Amino acid sequence: MQTKPLFTAAWEAFQKKDCTAAVASAQAMLKINYLSVPMHAVLQGCLEQVGDTAGAAREMAIGRGIAKSLFASGDGKATATAYVVVTMSEEGLVLSYLGFREEQQALINDKGHVYDLLSG
């Protein structure tokens, strides 16, 4: 998938405080997947470093809005209340936030929908 190298490049550059590279990779990834909360966080951090508080606040609001929408979509306790995720990165975000360590995964078909059943 073309987003994984961009995500990795952005995150590694951000960890090294190389905001020029981090922003370039994050923006390239967001053109492909605008819903990447971590990439909005990278932009927020870099904008804070250069003193762009308005831009940083905008990126924080975008990231929080996306996360809020994702977590409001369900509670993950049953198929009827499953989190609605579109990408594996969204699934990873939910699992990471919940501190869940996946040990097994199974696919479940229910009423024409497919769900991941994850157990830890």
N, CA, C and O of each residue as an XYZ file, in Angstrom:
480
protein
N       0.854     -1.181      0.000
C       0.000      0.000      0.000
C       0.893      1.235      0.000
O       1.936      1.256      0.654
N       0.489      2.240     -0.719
C       1.328      3.419     -0.889
C       1.355      4.335      0.330
O       2.224      5.204      0.413
N       0.437      4.171      1.275
C       0.423      5.066      2.429
C       1.422      4.653      3.511
O       1.912      5.507      4.250
N       1.729      3.372      3.616
C       2.623      2.932      4.692
C       4.008      3.590      4.617
O       4.498      4.065      5.642
N       4.658      3.636      3.443
C       5.964      4.318      3.395
C       5.865      5.803      3.734
O       6.764      6.357      4.367
N       4.775      6.448      3.316
C       4.597      7.871      3.634
C       4.385      8.072      5.125
O       4.945      8.989      5.725
N       3.574      7.206      5.717
C       3.333      7.281      7.160
C       4.652      7.107      7.919
O       4.981      7.893      8.807
N       5.391      6.070      7.555
C       6.668      5.781      8.226
C       7.645      6.939      8.064
O       8.294      7.348      9.026
N       7.747      7.460      6.858
C       8.670      8.575      6.609
C       8.274      9.803      7.422
O       9.126     10.461      8.018
N       6.984     10.109      7.443
C       6.516     11.282      8.201
C       6.775     11.101      9.685
O       7.284     12.008     10.345
N       6.428      9.937     10.212
C       6.572      9.709     11.646
C       8.044      9.713     12.065
O       8.400     10.315     13.078
N       8.892      9.045     11.293
C      10.325      9.010     11.626
C      10.946     10.401     11.550
O      11.737     10.771     12.417
N      10.602     11.166     10.535
C      11.123     12.527     10.409
C      10.643     13.390     11.570
O      11.406     14.193     12.107
N       9.388     13.228     11.955
C       8.835     13.988     13.077
C       9.571     13.640     14.368
O       9.874     14.524     15.170
N       9.856     12.368     14.567
C      10.595     11.933     15.770
C      11.997     12.554     15.799
O      12.538     12.825     16.871
N      12.572     12.773     14.629
C      13.905     13.377     14.524
C      13.846     14.904     14.497
O      14.872     15.573     14.369
N      12.627     15.449     14.618
C      12.392     16.895     14.584
C      12.772     17.522     13.237
O      13.156     18.690     13.166
N      12.654     16.716     12.167
C      12.879     17.197     10.809
C      11.515     17.517     10.201
O      10.954     16.725      9.443
N      10.998     18.685     10.547
C       9.647     19.039     10.132
C       9.510     19.260      8.633
O       8.419     19.085      8.092
N      10.562     19.630      7.961
C      10.480     19.798      6.507
C      10.099     18.475      5.864
O       9.170     18.417      5.059
N      10.811     17.419      6.216
C      10.519     16.094      5.664
C       9.207     15.547      6.211
O       8.434     14.932      5.476
N       8.953     15.766      7.488
C       7.737     15.248      8.112
C       6.489     15.849      7.464
O       5.537     15.131      7.157
N       6.499     17.158      7.259
C       5.348     17.831      6.659
C       5.147     17.374      5.214
O       4.016     17.142      4.788
N       6.223     17.247      4.473
C       6.100     16.809      3.073
C       5.466     15.426      2.992
O       4.554     15.209      2.193
N       5.938     14.495      3.807
C       5.380     13.137      3.789
C       3.960     13.102      4.328
O       3.105     12.410      3.776
N       3.696     13.848      5.407
C       2.345     13.878      5.987
C       1.348     14.457      4.992
O       0.252     13.920      4.831
N       1.710     15.533      4.332
C       0.804     16.132      3.354
C       0.566     15.199      2.171
O      -0.551     15.118      1.662
N       1.602     14.499      1.733
C       1.436     13.538      0.639
C       0.495     12.416      1.058
O      -0.346     11.980      0.273
N       0.638     11.948      2.296
C      -0.244     10.888      2.769
C      -1.679     11.385      2.900
O      -2.616     10.681      2.525
N      -1.856     12.587      3.427
C      -3.206     13.123      3.615
C      -3.918     13.345      2.283
O      -5.148     13.364      2.244
N      -3.174     13.513      1.194
C      -3.809     13.594     -0.125
C      -4.429     12.252     -0.499
O      -5.401     12.201     -1.252
N      -3.872     11.179      0.022
C      -4.382      9.827     -0.245
C      -5.433      9.443      0.796
O      -6.478      8.887      0.457
N      -5.150      9.743      2.058
C      -6.055      9.380      3.154
C      -6.124     10.549      4.136
O      -5.328     10.640      5.071
N      -7.082     11.432      3.906
C      -7.218     12.630      4.737
C      -7.616     12.305      6.170
O      -7.497     13.162      7.046
N      -8.081     11.097      6.428
C      -8.589     10.741      7.748
C      -7.526     10.187      8.687
O      -7.864      9.625      9.730
N      -6.264     10.330      8.344
C      -5.186      9.817      9.196
C      -4.930     10.768     10.366
O      -4.289     11.808     10.216
N      -5.446     10.386     11.528
C      -5.281     11.213     12.728
C      -3.809     11.439     13.065
O      -3.432     12.570     13.373
N      -2.954     10.397     13.018
C      -1.540     10.642     13.333
C      -0.863     11.652     12.410
O       0.020     12.389     12.849
N      -1.261     11.697     11.140
C      -0.641     12.656     10.220
C      -1.086     14.080     10.530
O      -0.318     15.024     10.349
N      -2.319     14.239     10.995
C      -2.751     15.573     11.435
C      -1.979     15.965     12.698
O      -1.674     17.140     12.900
N      -1.666     14.988     13.539
C      -0.871     15.264     14.739
C       0.559     15.682     14.369
O       1.135     16.566     15.004
N       1.121     15.049     13.349
C       2.453     15.436     12.869
C       2.424     16.889     12.394
O       3.291     17.682     12.759
N       1.432     17.229     11.587
C       1.325     18.615     11.114
C       1.133     19.575     12.278
O       1.736     20.648     12.312
N       0.299     19.192     13.224
C       0.083     20.036     14.403
C       1.399     20.296     15.131
O       1.721     21.439     15.455
N       2.149     19.243     15.382
C       3.417     19.388     16.101
C       4.403     20.270     15.365
O       5.080     21.099     15.973
N       4.485     20.093     14.065
C       5.417     20.905     13.284
C       4.972     22.360     13.215
O       5.802     23.268     13.270
N       3.680     22.583     13.095
C       3.185     23.966     13.085
C       3.419     24.645     14.430
O       3.710     25.840     14.482
N       3.293     23.890     15.513
C       3.601     24.443     16.843
C       5.068     24.841     16.921
O       5.401     25.881     17.488
N       5.956     24.011     16.349
C       7.392     24.290     16.407
C       7.761     25.594     15.704
O       8.710     26.268     16.107
N       7.017     25.955     14.657
C       7.340     27.195     13.947
C       6.479     28.368     14.415
O       6.542     29.457     13.846
N       5.680     28.141     15.447
C       4.900     29.223     16.030
C       3.578     29.519     15.343
O       2.964     30.553     15.606
N       3.134     28.631     14.472
C       1.851     28.821     13.790
C       0.747     28.222     14.662
O       0.283     27.108     14.422
N       0.340     28.977     15.670
C      -0.648     28.455     16.624
C      -2.020     28.255     15.980
O      -2.738     27.322     16.340
N      -2.389     29.110     15.043
C      -3.686     28.942     14.364
C      -3.688     27.663     13.528
O      -4.648     26.893     13.561
N      -2.616     27.446     12.788
C      -2.511     26.221     11.979
C      -2.474     24.979     12.841
O      -3.104     23.972     12.518
N      -1.736     25.046     13.939
C      -1.659     23.906     14.856
C      -3.024     23.607     15.463
O      -3.415     22.446     15.582
N      -3.745     24.656     15.845
C      -5.086     24.473     16.413
C      -6.029     23.858     15.384
O      -6.864     23.019     15.721
N      -5.891     24.280     14.125
C      -6.724     23.719     13.054
C      -6.462     22.221     12.901
O      -7.399     21.426     12.827
N      -5.176     21.838     12.855
C      -4.837     20.424     12.696
C      -5.302     19.603     13.905
O      -5.754     18.469     13.749
N      -5.190     20.176     15.109
C      -5.667     19.474     16.300
C      -7.177     19.275     16.215
O      -7.678     18.200     16.542
N      -7.901     20.295     15.784
C      -9.358     20.192     15.672
C      -9.754     19.144     14.627
O     -10.705     18.389     14.831
N      -9.033     19.101     13.524
C      -9.324     18.108     12.486
C      -9.092     16.702     13.040
O      -9.956     15.834     12.914
N      -7.935     16.477     13.650
C      -7.624     15.161     14.207
C      -8.619     14.731     15.264
O      -9.076     13.588     15.271
N      -8.954     15.651     16.160
C      -9.926     15.328     17.211
C     -11.302     15.035     16.627
O     -11.996     14.131     17.092
N     -11.694     15.788     15.620
C     -12.993     15.572     14.985
C     -13.085     14.205     14.325
O     -14.098     13.516     14.439
N     -12.022     13.820     13.636
C     -11.992     12.507     12.989
C     -12.056     11.413     14.054
O     -12.834     10.468     13.927
N     -11.245     11.537     15.096
C     -11.237     10.529     16.165
C     -12.588     10.465     16.868
O     -13.093      9.381     17.156
N     -13.167     11.624     17.140
C     -14.471     11.661     17.817
C     -15.528     10.942     16.980
O     -16.325     10.167     17.509
N     -15.531     11.199     15.691
C     -16.478     10.549     14.798
C     -16.284      9.037     14.790
O     -17.252      8.278     14.827
N     -15.045      8.615     14.743
C     -14.728      7.189     14.738
C     -15.209      6.513     16.014
O     -15.839      5.457     15.957
N     -14.919      7.112     17.165
C     -15.295      6.494     18.433
C     -16.792      6.617     18.717
O     -17.337      5.835     19.496
N     -17.452      7.578     18.100
C     -18.903      7.709     18.261
C     -19.661      6.706     17.401
O     -20.871      6.542     17.559
N     -18.961      6.037     16.495
C     -19.636      5.121     15.573
C     -20.071      3.819     16.235
O     -20.876      3.086     15.662
N     -19.568      3.517     17.411
C     -19.940      2.283     18.092
C     -19.147      2.107     19.363
O     -18.432      3.008     19.804
N     -19.287      0.911     19.954
C     -18.495      0.607     21.150
C     -17.680     -0.679     20.988
O     -16.903     -1.042     21.872
N     -17.859     -1.359     19.867
C     -17.068     -2.546     19.578
C     -17.459     -3.791     20.346
O     -16.737     -4.787     20.306
N     -18.568     -3.761     21.036
C     -18.940     -4.900     21.881
C     -19.786     -5.937     21.160
O     -19.913     -7.063     21.642
N     -20.363     -5.591     20.028
C     -21.193     -6.517     19.256
C     -21.216     -6.043     17.810
O     -20.837     -4.906     17.528
N     -21.652     -6.892     16.897
C     -21.702     -6.478     15.492
C     -22.624     -5.282     15.308
O     -22.359     -4.410     14.480
N     -23.707     -5.238     16.080
C     -24.649     -4.119     15.953
C     -24.044     -2.796     16.403
O     -24.502     -1.729     15.995
N     -23.019     -2.863     17.241
C     -22.389     -1.643     17.756
C     -20.892     -1.607     17.458
O     -20.111     -0.999     18.190
N     -20.512     -2.271     16.367
C     -19.098     -2.303     15.978
C     -18.625     -0.898     15.611
O     -19.403     -0.078     15.124
N     -17.341     -0.631     15.850
C     -16.760      0.606     15.351
C     -16.790      0.544     13.831
O     -16.481     -0.491     13.241
N     -17.153      1.628     13.210
C     -17.179      1.679     11.753
C     -15.854      2.264     11.293
O     -15.600      3.459     11.446
N     -15.015      1.405     10.727
C     -13.710      1.835     10.229
C     -13.659      1.569      8.734
O     -14.276      0.631      8.229
N     -12.917      2.409      8.044
C     -12.791      2.274      6.600
C     -11.428      1.686      6.242
O     -11.302      0.946      5.267
N     -10.417      2.017      7.029
C      -9.059      1.565      6.729
C      -8.474      0.798      7.912
O      -8.959      0.886      9.041
N      -7.435      0.057      7.620
C      -6.732     -0.663      8.688
C      -6.093      0.319      9.669
O      -5.965      0.017     10.855
N      -5.697      1.483      9.182
C      -5.100      2.464     10.095
C      -6.130      2.971     11.095
O      -5.791      3.256     12.244
N      -7.389      3.085     10.665
C      -8.432      3.479     11.615
C      -8.648      2.382     12.655
O      -8.814      2.667     13.841
N      -8.645      1.138     12.208
C      -8.765      0.024     13.148
C      -7.596      0.052     14.133
O      -7.784     -0.141     15.334
N      -6.404      0.289     13.625
C      -5.224      0.374     14.477
C      -5.312      1.506     15.479
O      -4.877      1.363     16.622
N      -5.871      2.632     15.061
C      -6.045      3.771     15.963
C      -6.964      3.396     17.125
O      -6.659      3.689     18.281
N      -8.084      2.751     16.817
C      -9.019      2.334     17.861
C      -8.340      1.371     18.823
O      -8.429      1.539     20.039
N      -7.667      0.368     18.285
C      -7.011     -0.630     19.139
C      -5.931      0.010     20.003
O      -5.804     -0.308     21.186
N      -5.165      0.901     19.416
C      -4.103      1.576     20.163
C      -4.682      2.427     21.281
O      -4.202      2.381     22.414
N      -5.711      3.202     20.966
C      -6.341      4.071     21.961
C      -6.902      3.258     23.121
O      -6.802      3.661     24.280
N      -7.491      2.112     22.801
C      -8.079      1.267     23.839
C      -7.034      0.435     24.579
O      -7.349     -0.220     25.573
N      -5.799      0.460     24.098
C      -4.741     -0.337     24.722
C      -4.927     -1.825     24.493
O      -4.488     -2.643     25.301
N      -5.578     -2.176     23.390
C      -5.907     -3.574     23.099
C      -4.759     -4.228     22.347
O      -4.243     -3.679     21.373
N      -4.376     -5.385     22.804
C      -3.333     -6.161     22.126
C      -3.998     -7.369     21.476
O      -4.439     -8.299     22.152
N      -4.057     -7.332     20.158
C      -4.715     -8.393     19.401
C      -3.892     -9.669     19.424
O      -2.693     -9.657     19.147
N      -4.552    -10.770     19.759
C      -3.908    -12.080     19.701
C      -4.491    -12.938     18.594
O      -3.786    -13.723     17.960
N      -5.791    -12.777     18.370
C      -6.445    -13.544     17.312
C      -7.428    -12.652     16.575
O      -7.988    -11.708     17.132
N      -7.620    -12.984     15.293
C      -8.573    -12.256     14.477
C      -9.376    -13.257     13.670
O      -8.835    -14.231     13.148
N     -10.668    -13.006     13.575
C     -11.547    -13.819     12.736
C     -12.497    -12.882     12.008
O     -12.842    -11.812     12.511
N     -12.911    -13.292     10.829
C     -13.894    -12.515     10.088
C     -15.275    -13.092     10.350
O     -15.470    -14.308     10.347
N     -16.220    -12.204     10.574
C     -17.597    -12.605     10.829
C     -18.475    -11.952      9.767
O     -18.331    -10.762      9.486
N     -19.371    -12.718      9.183
C     -20.369    -12.180      8.265
C     -21.690    -12.133      9.005
O     -22.146    -13.139      9.548
N     -22.305    -10.951      9.022
C     -23.575    -10.797      9.721
C     -24.444     -9.814      8.947
O     -24.085     -8.646      8.793
N     -25.568    -10.283      8.469
C     -26.542     -9.435      7.765
C     -25.911     -8.648      6.614
O     -26.194     -7.465      6.424
N     -25.062     -9.320      5.864
C     -24.462     -8.696      4.699
C     -23.262     -7.812      4.965
O     -22.755     -7.163      4.049
N     -22.798     -7.776      6.208
C     -21.620     -6.975      6.561
C     -20.518     -7.892      7.078
O     -20.789     -8.960      7.627
N     -19.288     -7.468      6.898
C     -18.140     -8.239      7.377
C     -17.490     -7.480      8.517
O     -17.295     -6.267      8.440
N     -17.156     -8.202      9.573
C     -16.585     -7.609     10.776
C     -15.321     -8.365     11.163
O     -15.206     -9.567     10.924
N     -14.387     -7.657     11.757
C     -13.244     -8.299     12.394
C     -13.629     -8.600     13.842
O     -14.068     -7.718     14.579
N     -13.457     -9.846     14.226
C     -13.615    -10.213     15.630
C     -12.212    -10.373     16.178
O     -11.488    -11.296     15.808
N     -11.842     -9.474     17.054
C     -10.484     -9.479     17.610
C     -10.541     -9.920     19.054
O     -11.396     -9.476     19.821
N      -9.630    -10.790     19.415
C      -9.540    -11.202     20.819
C      -8.111    -11.025     21.291
O      -7.145    -11.193     20.548
N      -8.029    -10.681     22.558
C      -6.708    -10.392     23.126
C      -6.376    -11.307     24.269
O      -5.300    -11.194     24.857
